[in-house]
Structure formats: structure tokens, C-alpha cells
Amino acid sequence: QAHLEESGGGLVQAGGSLRLSCAAPGSIFSISAMGWYRQAPGKQRDFVASITSDGTTTYADSVKGRFTISRDNAKNTAYLQMNRLKPDDTAVYYCRNWEGLGYDWWGQGTQVTVSS
């Protein structure tokens, strides 16, 4: 597919911060929803956060108060600001962009590793 471009993953110490970016140049961005999901080794892919076209945000309980999802329609880009990171946040993070009557695209994943 290769529709979405993710960046910003890396290695950080517990308590630190990272910001993930997801560019969706081919999307109908202003009317689409964006989301972030993560998958740790041996586990299922879990929902992290989403933001709808009207700006409504939703967060998994495990990240509420620490992570913030946002979008910049002028840049066709969504972000995930991750603060006060914990070792159990370690996972591959996947961006998702979808429009209810049209498409559902996923990024390639970016590794986030939080050390203790």
C-alpha cells in the first residue's frame, strides 16, 4: 500500500517524551479520521488514540493523560505526542487513516522503545 509516511519513533528513557508524525498526502484529509495503534511482540494490535474530522478525540485508558493526538489539515499530517513514557509503552506504533465510505489505510509502523 505505502499510503502513509510515519516518523518519530526511537529509543527513550522512562519518563521521557517522543512525538510521532503521520503524513497522508493522498488522503481526503479534512474529512477523514486518523488513529494510532500499537503492537508489542507476541501481543495483539491495540488501539491507542484517534481523532475524527470534527476534532473529537478518543484515548485508550492506558495512555489517557499522557498522550495527545492532534492533526494539521494544512499539512495532511497527524501527530501523537507521548509524554511520561513507560517501558510497557514499548511497541511498534501504526498510523491509520480512514474515511467511512471510502478507504482504510495503514502505515508501515515505527518502533518505540522505552528503557528503564
Protein Blocks (a to p, Z undefined) as FASTA:
>chain_A
ZZaccehiacddehiacddddddfkbcfklcccddddddehiacddfbdcdfkopacddf
klgokaccdddfklopacdddehiafklgccdddddddfklcccddebiaddddZZ
